Amino acid sequence: MLADERTHRTNLLIASAMLTAGLTLSALSLVAIARTDVHLSQVSQPLQASPPDTESSKPAESKPGGTRPTTPAPEPARPDRQAQKEGAKAALPPAPPEKIAPPMQSK
């Protein structure tokens, strides 16, 4: 019983020493944070760029319902059979067989 009491007292002493060390370290850290001078940085005004040339950067006039000009004209990824007979090549290679699903059954 004397050994249990001695072990208990030793453990209690170690635990209280660790608690005291932790509290001391926390207090010292808070004091160090409170003592630091806070410096706020000041941002300078952004540089003013020269005004852009208004005549050349003017966007094209938009017209409701108009078509968008595209250069070159878009082409389908897979041309139709008539175009293929005339020599048009597909933009994409054919899909491998494992990527092609069977047609869906209609209900």
Stockholm file with secondary structure:
# STOCKHOLM 1.0

chainA/1-107         MLADERTHRTNLLIASAMLTAGLTLSALSLVAIARTDVHLSQVSQPLQASPPDTESSKPAESKPGGTRPTTPAPEPARPDRQAQKEGAKAALPPAPPEKIAPPMQSK
#=GR chainA/1-107 SS CHHHHHHHHHHHHHHHHHHHHHHHHHHHHHHHHHHSCCCCCCCCCCCCCCCCCTTTTCCCCCCTTCCCCCSSCCCCSSCCHHHHHTTCCCSSCCCCGGGCCCCCCCC
#=GC SS_cons         CHHHHHHHHHHHHHHHHHHHHHHHHHHHHHHHHHHSCCCCCCCCCCCCCCCCCTTTTCCCCCCTTCCCCCSSCCCCSSCCHHHHHTTCCCSSCCCCGGGCCCCCCCC
//
